[in-house]
Amino acid sequence: MDVMVDDLQVHVEIYGKGFPLLLLHGFTGDASTWTPFCSVWGGHSKLIIPDIVGHGKTQMSEDLERYTIESAAGDLNLLLEHLEINQIDVLGYSMGGRLALTFAILYPKKVRKLILESASPGLETEEERKNRCINDFKLARFIKEKGVHSFVDYWETIPLFATMEKLPDETKESIRNQRLNNSPIGLANSLIGMGTGAQPSWWENLNQLSCEVLLLTGEKDVKFCRIAEKMMEKLKNGNWIVVQKSGHAIHVEDAEKFGTIVSDYLSNKTKGGSTYDS
């Protein structure tokens, strides 16, 4: 279904029943990211799955302000108000994880449980953010000039996704086709407005979160394991699970484990500890 949110038409898919779970995909993704989990999670949660601005079937906007992570969080809040949902669980992957964290910080009373897959609170120093913004602007220009096809060719080769090479060809082709369905303007504006350099640093806000927080990282994603370890030092109600033999995109690389971890966490079955290999 499509919902008009402050003059922006947002595409959102809804499945299942139970306490609502907002699912936020990563950069170049869309709502279909979570389709493999709908039959399982939909049995215990009402799944709210939007295409984040700049992606999928959500209306493209020429206004860069609509792509800031704070604006995107505000749109999610308005979407939930339209759906008459007062409190939710939130799961976000990578860019969607940064958006999920932003939402939890800006609207703390609306989040019961927060699940962050391979996500970061942002960069800590102004210099880091400035350098990242420069790189993101260059990449955005590349998308506009060369098109989505050339960009996806590049995106699939970055070290962050090296572990996805082990996936079956059919799975890789499906992910690639989905990425190619995005618009160059949407992806470019998303990079500029919602990139890691553009967003505020939330590191100093982590200790303000009162909701339960679950961090999920793949064993082979060393960078984000280090980020999660540092986040755990600041979170009051945090738990961290490392999924063995997996990289950045755990939900794709080990979907069965990922689905079980999320279901267990939402039903209060998650045990202490920091690894998951069974």
C-alpha contacts under 8 A as a table, 3 or more apart, distances in Angstrom:
res1	aa1	res2	aa2	distance
1	M	11	H	5.85
1	M	12	V	5.55
1	M	13	E	6.11
2	D	9	Q	6.18
2	D	10	V	5.45
2	D	11	H	4.43
2	D	12	V	6.08
2	D	58	T	7.93
3	V	9	Q	5.55
3	V	10	V	5.17
3	V	11	H	6.42
3	V	12	V	7.34
3	V	79	L	7.32
4	M	7	D	5.96
4	M	8	L	5.51
4	M	9	Q	4.43
4	M	10	V	6.14
5	V	8	L	5.01
5	V	9	Q	6.05
5	V	10	V	6.58
5	V	75	D	6.37
5	V	78	L	6.37
5	V	79	L	6.29
6	D	75	D	7.46
6	D	78	L	7.88
8	L	58	T	7.97
8	L	59	Q	6.27
8	L	61	S	7.68
9	Q	58	T	5.99
9	Q	59	Q	5.22
10	V	50	P	7.07
10	V	51	D	6.94
10	V	52	I	7.83
10	V	53	V	7.50
10	V	57	K	7.55
10	V	58	T	4.55
10	V	59	Q	6.27
11	H	50	P	5.71
11	H	51	D	5.68
11	H	56	G	7.99
11	H	57	K	5.71
11	H	58	T	4.79
11	H	59	Q	7.82
12	V	31	A	7.58
12	V	48	I	6.88
12	V	49	I	5.37
12	V	50	P	3.96
12	V	51	D	6.24
13	E	31	A	7.24
13	E	47	L	7.84
13	E	48	I	6.13
13	E	49	I	5.00
13	E	50	P	6.17
14	I	46	K	7.09
14	I	47	L	5.40
14	I	48	I	4.93
14	I	49	I	6.19
15	Y	38	C	6.81
15	Y	42	G	5.92
15	Y	46	K	5.85
15	Y	47	L	5.03
15	Y	48	I	7.02
16	G	38	C	7.50
16	G	39	S	7.90
16	G	41	W	7.57
16	G	42	G	3.88
16	G	43	G	5.94
16	G	44	H	7.39
16	G	45	S	6.09
16	G	46	K	4.65
16	G	47	L	6.06
17	K	20	P	7.55
17	K	42	G	6.07
17	K	43	G	6.50
17	K	44	H	6.35
17	K	45	S	5.14
17	K	46	K	4.07
17	K	47	L	7.44
18	G	42	G	7.82
18	G	43	G	7.54
18	G	44	H	5.32
18	G	45	S	4.17
18	G	46	K	4.93
19	F	44	H	7.27
19	F	45	S	4.98
19	F	46	K	5.76
19	F	88	I	6.95
19	F	89	D	7.71
20	P	45	S	5.44
20	P	46	K	4.36
20	P	47	L	5.85
20	P	48	I	6.87
20	P	85	I	7.72
20	P	87	Q	7.55
20	P	88	I	5.15
20	P	89	D	6.28
21	L	45	S	5.98
21	L	46	K	5.88
21	L	47	L	4.95
21	L	48	I	5.96
21	L	88	I	5.68
21	L	89	D	4.67
21	L	90	V	5.55
21	L	91	L	7.23
22	L	47	L	6.08
22	L	48	I	4.72
22	L	49	I	6.07
22	L	88	I	6.75
22	L	89	D	6.18
22	L	90	V	4.69
22	L	91	L	6.19
23	L	34	W	7.44
23	L	47	L	7.07
23	L	48	I	6.18
23	L	49	I	5.10
23	L	50	P	7.29
23	L	90	V	6.14
23	L	91	L	5.05
23	L	92	G	5.95
24	L	31	A	7.67
24	L	49	I	6.74
24	L	50	P	6.96
24	L	51	D	7.83
24	L	52	I	7.28
24	L	90	V	7.81
24	L	91	L	6.23
24	L	92	G	4.53
24	L	93	Y	6.42
24	L	96	G	4.67
24	L	97	G	7.00
24	L	99	L	7.72
24	L	100	A	7.10
25	H	29	G	5.67
25	H	30	D	5.85
25	H	31	A	6.58
25	H	33	T	6.29
25	H	34	W	7.71
25	H	51	D	7.65
25	H	52	I	7.47
25	H	92	G	6.16
25	H	93	Y	5.55
25	H	94	S	7.63
25	H	95	M	7.25
25	H	96	G	4.99
25	H	97	G	7.92
26	G	29	G	5.30
26	G	30	D	7.55
26	G	92	G	7.51
26	G	93	Y	5.27
26	G	94	S	5.25
26	G	95	M	4.75
26	G	96	G	4.86
26	G	97	G	7.55
27	F	94	S	7.41
27	F	95	M	5.63
27	F	96	G	7.36
27	F	187	L	7.85
28	T	55	H	6.66
28	T	179	R	5.35
28	T	182	N	6.90
28	T	187	L	6.90
29	G	32	S	7.66
29	G	33	T	6.37
29	G	55	H	6.82
29	G	56	G	7.39
29	G	178	Q	7.07
29	G	179	R	6.14
30	D	33	T	5.85
30	D	50	P	7.61
30	D	51	D	5.10
30	D	52	I	7.12
30	D	55	H	6.05
30	D	56	G	5.21
30	D	178	Q	7.78
31	A	34	W	6.14
31	A	35	T	7.31
31	A	49	I	5.61
31	A	50	P	5.81
31	A	51	D	5.32
31	A	56	G	7.46
32	S	35	T	4.99
33	T	36	P	7.57
34	W	37	F	5.59
34	W	38	C	6.64
34	W	49	I	7.84
35	T	38	C	5.32
36	P	39	S	7.25
37	F	40	V	5.49
37	F	41	W	5.93
37	F	42	G	7.80
37	F	259	G	6.49
38	C	41	W	5.35
38	C	42	G	5.14
38	C	47	L	7.51
39	S	42	G	5.39
39	S	43	G	6.70
40	V	43	G	5.63
40	V	44	H	7.73
40	V	259	G	7.65
41	W	44	H	5.63
41	W	45	S	5.77
41	W	47	L	7.56
41	W	259	G	7.73
41	W	263	S	6.49
42	G	45	S	5.06
42	G	46	K	5.91
42	G	47	L	6.26
44	H	263	S	7.98
51	D	55	H	5.79
51	D	56	G	5.51
51	D	57	K	6.45
51	D	58	T	5.66
52	I	55	H	5.61
52	I	56	G	7.55
52	I	58	T	6.87
52	I	72	A	7.59
53	V	58	T	5.96
53	V	59	Q	7.13
53	V	60	M	6.96
53	V	66	R	7.75
53	V	67	Y	6.58
53	V	72	A	7.05
53	V	186	G	7.39
53	V	190	S	7.40
54	G	58	T	7.01
54	G	59	Q	7.53
54	G	60	M	5.83
54	G	61	S	7.59
54	G	67	Y	7.40
54	G	182	N	7.88
54	G	183	S	7.58
54	G	185	I	7.51
54	G	186	G	3.75
54	G	187	L	5.55
54	G	189	N	6.83
54	G	190	S	5.62
55	H	58	T	6.29
55	H	60	M	7.91
55	H	182	N	5.76
55	H	183	S	7.27
55	H	186	G	6.10
55	H	187	L	6.77
56	G	181	N	7.05
56	G	182	N	5.70
60	M	185	I	7.63
60	M	186	G	5.92
61	S	64	L	7.47
61	S	66	R	7.11
61	S	186	G	7.51
63	D	66	R	5.76
63	D	67	Y	7.63
64	L	67	Y	5.39
64	L	68	T	7.20
64	L	189	N	6.22
64	L	192	I	7.80
64	L	193	G	6.20
65	E	68	T	5.64
65	E	71	S	7.08
65	E	193	G	7.02
66	R	71	S	5.66
66	R	72	A	6.67
66	R	193	G	7.86
67	Y	71	S	6.48
67	Y	72	A	6.20
67	Y	189	N	6.55
67	Y	190	S	5.65
67	Y	192	I	7.85
67	Y	193	G	4.73
67	Y	194	M	5.86
68	T	71	S	5.20
68	T	72	A	6.16
68	T	190	S	7.80
68	T	193	G	4.41
68	T	194	M	4.94
68	T	198	A	7.60
68	T	199	Q	7.12
69	I	72	A	4.99
69	I	73	A	6.12
69	I	99	L	6.14
69	I	102	T	7.18
69	I	193	G	6.97
69	I	194	M	5.04
69	I	199	Q	6.15
70	E	73	A	5.08
70	E	74	G	6.20
70	E	102	T	6.91
70	E	103	F	7.80
70	E	199	Q	7.95
71	S	74	G	4.93
71	S	75	D	6.23
72	A	75	D	5.05
72	A	76	L	6.34
72	A	99	L	7.48
73	A	76	L	5.04
73	A	77	N	6.33
73	A	99	L	6.50
73	A	100	A	7.80
73	A	102	T	6.66
73	A	103	F	5.13
73	A	106	L	7.88
74	G	77	N	5.01
74	G	78	L	6.34
74	G	103	F	7.71
75	D	78	L	5.05
75	D	79	L	6.06
76	L	79	L	4.92
76	L	80	L	6.20
76	L	103	F	7.95
77	N	80	L	5.20
77	N	81	E	6.26
77	N	103	F	7.98
77	N	107	Y	7.99
78	L	81	E	4.96
78	L	82	H	6.17
79	L	82	H	5.08
79	L	83	L	6.33
80	L	83	L	4.94
80	L	84	E	6.04
80	L	85	I	5.18
80	L	86	N	7.19
81	E	84	E	4.81
81	E	85	I	5.88
81	E	86	N	7.10
82	H	85	I	7.74
85	I	88	I	7.36
86	N	110	K	6.18
87	Q	109	K	7.39
87	Q	110	K	4.35
87	Q	111	V	5.70
87	Q	112	R	6.71
88	I	110	K	6.11
88	I	111	V	5.15
88	I	112	R	5.85
88	I	113	K	7.40
89	D	111	V	5.69
89	D	112	R	5.32
89	D	113	K	4.69
89	D	114	L	5.92
89	D	115	I	7.95
90	V	100	A	6.34
90	V	111	V	6.98
90	V	113	K	6.38
90	V	114	L	4.98
90	V	115	I	6.10
91	L	96	G	7.98
91	L	97	G	6.92
91	L	100	A	6.71
91	L	114	L	6.05
91	L	115	I	4.54
91	L	116	L	5.94
91	L	117	E	7.53
92	G	95	M	7.48
92	G	96	G	4.40
92	G	97	G	3.70
92	G	98	R	7.24
92	G	99	L	7.19
92	G	100	A	5.47
92	G	115	I	6.47
92	G	116	L	5.33
92	G	117	E	6.13
92	G	119	A	7.80
93	Y	96	G	4.75
93	Y	97	G	4.49
93	Y	98	R	7.83
93	Y	116	L	6.24
93	Y	117	E	4.68
93	Y	118	S	6.14
93	Y	119	A	6.40
93	Y	249	A	7.94
94	S	97	G	4.82
94	S	98	R	6.42
94	S	116	L	7.74
94	S	117	E	6.25
94	S	118	S	5.20
94	S	119	A	4.54
94	S	120	S	7.42
95	M	98	R	5.12
95	M	99	L	6.33
95	M	119	A	6.96
95	M	194	M	7.94
95	M	195	G	7.75
96	G	99	L	4.92
96	G	100	A	5.97
96	G	119	A	7.92
97	G	100	A	4.84
97	G	101	L	6.12
97	G	115	I	7.82
97	G	116	L	5.13
97	G	117	E	6.29
97	G	118	S	7.28
97	G	119	A	5.00
97	G	120	S	7.29
98	R	101	L	5.15
98	R	102	T	6.13
98	R	116	L	7.97
98	R	119	A	5.86
98	R	120	S	5.98
98	R	121	P	6.25
98	R	122	G	7.48
99	L	102	T	4.94
99	L	103	F	6.11
100	A	103	F	5.10
100	A	104	A	6.27
100	A	114	L	7.50
100	A	116	L	7.48
101	L	104	A	5.05
101	L	105	I	6.22
101	L	114	L	7.61
101	L	116	L	7.64
101	L	121	P	7.21
102	T	105	I	5.16
102	T	106	L	6.12
102	T	202	W	7.73
103	F	106	L	5.20
103	F	107	Y	5.68
103	F	108	P	7.54
104	A	107	Y	5.24
104	A	108	P	4.87
104	A	110	K	7.39
104	A	111	V	5.96
104	A	114	L	7.59
104	A	209	L	7.51
105	I	108	P	5.43
105	I	205	N	7.22
105	I	208	Q	7.84
105	I	209	L	6.79
107	Y	110	K	5.69
107	Y	111	V	7.27
108	P	111	V	5.75
108	P	209	L	7.02
108	P	210	S	7.58
108	P	211	C	7.62
109	K	112	R	7.76
111	V	114	L	6.92
111	V	211	C	6.55
112	R	211	C	5.47
112	R	212	E	6.76
113	K	211	C	5.63
113	K	212	E	4.87
113	K	213	V	5.96
113	K	214	L	7.90
113	K	266	L	7.71
114	L	211	C	6.99
114	L	212	E	6.14
114	L	213	V	4.70
114	L	214	L	6.22
115	I	213	V	5.83
115	I	214	L	4.73
115	I	215	L	6.07
115	I	216	L	7.47
115	I	262	V	7.99
116	L	119	A	5.69
116	L	213	V	7.60
116	L	214	L	6.23
116	L	215	L	5.02
116	L	216	L	6.09
117	E	215	L	6.15
117	E	216	L	4.69
117	E	217	T	6.10
117	E	250	I	7.62
118	S	215	L	7.56
118	S	216	L	6.12
118	S	217	T	5.16
118	S	218	G	7.57
118	S	224	F	5.92
118	S	248	H	5.95
118	S	249	A	7.43
119	A	224	F	7.08
120	S	224	F	7.49
120	S	227	I	6.67
120	S	228	A	7.74
121	P	201	S	5.99
121	P	202	W	4.94
121	P	203	W	5.63
122	G	196	T	5.57
122	G	197	G	7.22
122	G	199	Q	6.75
122	G	200	P	6.72
122	G	201	S	4.77
122	G	202	W	6.34
122	G	203	W	7.29
123	L	126	E	7.94
123	L	128	E	6.23
123	L	129	R	5.96
123	L	196	T	6.81
123	L	197	G	6.70
123	L	200	P	7.96
123	L	201	S	5.63
124	E	128	E	7.08
124	E	129	R	7.66
124	E	201	S	5.81
124	E	203	W	7.05
125	T	128	E	5.28
125	T	129	R	6.40
126	E	129	R	5.11
126	E	130	K	6.07
127	E	130	K	5.07
127	E	131	N	6.19
128	E	131	N	5.30
128	E	132	R	6.13
128	E	197	G	7.26
129	R	132	R	5.09
129	R	133	C	6.06
129	R	196	T	7.31
129	R	197	G	4.11
129	R	198	A	6.78
130	K	133	C	5.14
130	K	134	I	6.35
130	K	197	G	6.44
131	N	134	I	5.17
131	N	135	N	6.43
131	N	197	G	7.50
132	R	135	N	5.10
132	R	136	D	6.08
132	R	196	T	7.08
132	R	197	G	4.85
133	C	136	D	4.99
133	C	137	F	6.04
133	C	192	I	7.21
133	C	195	G	7.41
133	C	196	T	7.78
133	C	197	G	4.86
133	C	198	A	6.14
134	I	137	F	5.21
134	I	138	K	6.36
135	N	138	K	5.12
135	N	139	L	6.26
136	D	139	L	5.00
136	D	140	A	6.01
136	D	191	L	5.96
136	D	192	I	6.17
136	D	195	G	6.94
136	D	197	G	7.83
137	F	140	A	4.99
137	F	141	R	6.17
137	F	191	L	7.40
137	F	192	I	6.00
138	K	141	R	5.15
138	K	142	F	6.25
139	L	142	F	4.90
139	L	143	I	6.33
139	L	188	A	7.61
139	L	191	L	7.92
140	A	143	I	5.12
140	A	144	K	6.37
140	A	187	L	7.43
140	A	188	A	4.27
140	A	189	N	7.14
140	A	191	L	6.31
140	A	192	I	6.85
141	R	144	K	5.11
141	R	145	E	6.06
141	R	188	A	7.10
142	F	145	E	5.20
142	F	146	K	5.66
142	F	147	G	7.48
142	F	151	F	7.27
143	I	146	K	5.42
143	I	147	G	4.97
143	I	148	V	5.92
143	I	150	S	7.61
143	I	151	F	5.76
143	I	184	P	5.77
143	I	185	I	7.90
143	I	187	L	7.59
143	I	188	A	6.18
144	K	147	G	5.63
144	K	148	V	7.93
144	K	184	P	5.67
144	K	185	I	6.55
144	K	188	A	6.77
146	K	149	H	7.79
146	K	150	S	5.94
146	K	151	F	7.12
147	G	150	S	5.79
147	G	151	F	6.40
147	G	184	P	5.95
148	V	151	F	4.97
148	V	152	V	5.99
148	V	180	L	6.13
148	V	182	N	7.33
148	V	183	S	6.92
148	V	184	P	5.50
149	H	152	V	5.25
149	H	153	D	6.29
149	H	180	L	6.22
150	S	153	D	5.07
150	S	154	Y	6.45
151	F	154	Y	5.10
151	F	155	W	5.99
152	V	155	W	4.78
152	V	156	E	5.99
152	V	176	R	7.40
152	V	179	R	7.05
152	V	180	L	7.02
153	D	156	E	5.66
153	D	157	T	7.05
154	Y	157	T	5.50
154	Y	158	I	6.95
155	W	158	I	5.67
156	E	161	F	6.66
157	T	161	F	6.95
157	T	162	A	6.94
158	I	161	F	5.99
158	I	162	A	6.85
159	P	162	A	5.05
160	L	163	T	7.77
160	L	221	D	7.44
160	L	247	G	7.87
160	L	248	H	6.51
161	F	164	M	5.49
161	F	165	E	7.69
161	F	247	G	7.38
161	F	248	H	6.62
161	F	249	A	7.54
162	A	165	E	5.88
163	T	166	K	6.22
163	T	220	K	7.79
163	T	246	S	7.25
163	T	247	G	5.68
163	T	248	H	7.85
164	M	167	L	5.47
164	M	172	K	7.87
164	M	247	G	7.57
164	M	249	A	7.75
164	M	253	E	6.60
167	L	171	T	6.42
167	L	172	K	6.46
167	L	253	E	6.88
168	P	171	T	5.34
168	P	172	K	6.44
169	D	172	K	5.11
169	D	173	E	6.02
170	E	173	E	5.15
170	E	174	S	6.21
171	T	174	S	5.12
171	T	175	I	6.32
172	K	175	I	5.19
172	K	176	R	6.12
173	E	176	R	5.02
173	E	177	N	6.12
174	S	177	N	5.22
174	S	178	Q	6.28
175	I	178	Q	5.20
175	I	179	R	6.29
176	R	179	R	5.13
176	R	180	L	6.23
177	N	180	L	5.09
177	N	181	N	6.55
178	Q	181	N	5.36
178	Q	182	N	7.46
179	R	182	N	5.81
180	L	183	S	7.90
182	N	186	G	7.13
182	N	187	L	7.04
183	S	186	G	5.23
183	S	187	L	6.30
184	P	187	L	5.30
184	P	188	A	5.96
185	I	188	A	5.16
185	I	189	N	5.96
186	G	189	N	5.31
186	G	190	S	6.02
187	L	190	S	5.00
187	L	191	L	6.22
188	A	191	L	5.21
188	A	192	I	6.37
189	N	192	I	5.08
189	N	193	G	5.88
189	N	194	M	7.95
190	S	193	G	5.20
190	S	194	M	5.25
190	S	195	G	6.81
191	L	194	M	5.55
191	L	195	G	4.70
192	I	195	G	5.82
192	I	198	A	6.85
193	G	198	A	6.05
193	G	199	Q	7.66
194	M	198	A	5.97
194	M	199	Q	6.07
195	G	198	A	5.26
195	G	199	Q	6.39
196	T	199	Q	5.60
197	G	200	P	7.87
201	S	204	E	7.61
202	W	205	N	5.14
202	W	206	L	6.55
203	W	206	L	5.62
203	W	231	M	7.66
204	E	207	N	6.96
205	N	208	Q	5.37
205	N	209	L	7.25
206	L	209	L	5.67
206	L	231	M	7.48
206	L	234	K	5.86
206	L	235	L	5.66
207	N	210	S	7.95
207	N	234	K	5.21
207	N	235	L	5.10
207	N	236	K	6.02
208	Q	235	L	7.99
209	L	235	L	7.10
209	L	236	K	7.14
209	L	237	N	7.97
210	S	236	K	6.97
210	S	237	N	6.90
211	C	237	N	6.76
212	E	237	N	5.04
212	E	238	G	6.15
213	V	235	L	7.79
213	V	237	N	6.05
213	V	238	G	4.71
213	V	239	N	6.27
214	L	238	G	5.85
214	L	239	N	4.86
214	L	240	W	5.70
214	L	241	I	7.53
215	L	228	A	6.57
215	L	238	G	7.42
215	L	239	N	6.18
215	L	240	W	4.60
215	L	241	I	6.23
216	L	240	W	6.02
216	L	241	I	5.12
216	L	242	V	5.97
216	L	243	V	7.30
217	T	221	D	6.87
217	T	224	F	6.47
217	T	225	C	5.83
217	T	228	A	7.48
217	T	240	W	7.93
217	T	241	I	6.59
217	T	242	V	5.01
217	T	243	V	6.25
217	T	247	G	7.47
217	T	248	H	6.85
217	T	250	I	7.33
218	G	221	D	5.23
218	G	222	V	7.89
218	G	225	C	7.23
218	G	242	V	5.48
218	G	243	V	4.81
218	G	244	Q	6.25
218	G	245	K	7.01
218	G	246	S	4.55
218	G	247	G	4.45
218	G	248	H	5.78
218	G	249	A	7.68
218	G	250	I	6.19
219	E	222	V	6.73
219	E	225	C	7.17
219	E	242	V	5.73
219	E	243	V	5.69
219	E	244	Q	4.96
219	E	245	K	5.86
219	E	246	S	5.61
219	E	247	G	6.22
220	K	244	Q	7.64
220	K	245	K	6.43
220	K	246	S	5.74
220	K	247	G	4.73
220	K	248	H	7.61
221	D	224	F	5.73
221	D	225	C	6.25
221	D	246	S	7.48
221	D	247	G	4.75
221	D	248	H	5.44
222	V	225	C	5.06
222	V	226	R	6.29
223	K	226	R	5.33
223	K	227	I	6.44
224	F	227	I	4.78
224	F	228	A	6.03
224	F	248	H	7.85
225	C	228	A	5.08
225	C	229	E	6.16
225	C	242	V	7.65
226	R	229	E	5.10
226	R	230	K	6.34
227	I	230	K	5.21
227	I	231	M	6.15
228	A	231	M	4.91
228	A	232	M	6.15
228	A	240	W	7.29
229	E	232	M	5.27
229	E	233	E	6.94
230	K	233	E	5.44
230	K	234	K	7.30
231	M	234	K	5.43
231	M	235	L	6.32
232	M	235	L	5.23
232	M	238	G	6.11
232	M	239	N	7.36
232	M	240	W	7.43
235	L	238	G	5.24
239	N	272	G	7.26
239	N	273	G	7.86
239	N	274	S	7.66
240	W	273	G	7.27
240	W	274	S	5.31
240	W	275	T	7.99
241	I	273	G	6.91
241	I	274	S	4.32
241	I	275	T	5.08
241	I	276	Y	6.36
242	V	274	S	5.57
242	V	275	T	4.44
242	V	276	Y	5.94
243	V	246	S	5.95
243	V	250	I	7.51
243	V	257	K	8.00
243	V	275	T	5.91
243	V	276	Y	4.95
243	V	277	D	6.36
244	Q	275	T	6.91
244	Q	276	Y	6.23
244	Q	277	D	5.58
246	S	249	A	7.62
246	S	250	I	5.93
246	S	253	E	6.12
246	S	254	D	6.77
247	G	250	I	6.14
247	G	253	E	7.23
249	A	252	V	5.60
249	A	253	E	6.08
250	I	253	E	4.97
250	I	254	D	5.49
250	I	255	A	6.73
250	I	258	F	6.52
251	H	254	D	5.83
251	H	255	A	4.66
251	H	258	F	5.52
251	H	259	G	7.46
252	V	255	A	5.23
254	D	257	K	5.70
254	D	258	F	6.19
255	A	258	F	5.00
255	A	259	G	5.94
256	E	259	G	5.26
256	E	260	T	6.27
257	K	260	T	5.15
257	K	261	I	6.10
257	K	278	S	7.74
258	F	261	I	5.19
258	F	262	V	6.29
259	G	262	V	5.34
259	G	263	S	6.21
260	T	263	S	5.14
260	T	264	D	5.98
261	I	264	D	5.17
261	I	265	Y	6.07
261	I	270	T	7.20
262	V	265	Y	5.14
262	V	266	L	6.18
263	S	266	L	5.27
263	S	267	S	6.18
264	D	267	S	5.15
264	D	268	N	6.00
264	D	269	K	4.62
264	D	270	T	5.33
265	Y	268	N	5.03
265	Y	269	K	5.65
265	Y	270	T	4.84
266	L	269	K	7.61
267	S	270	T	7.97
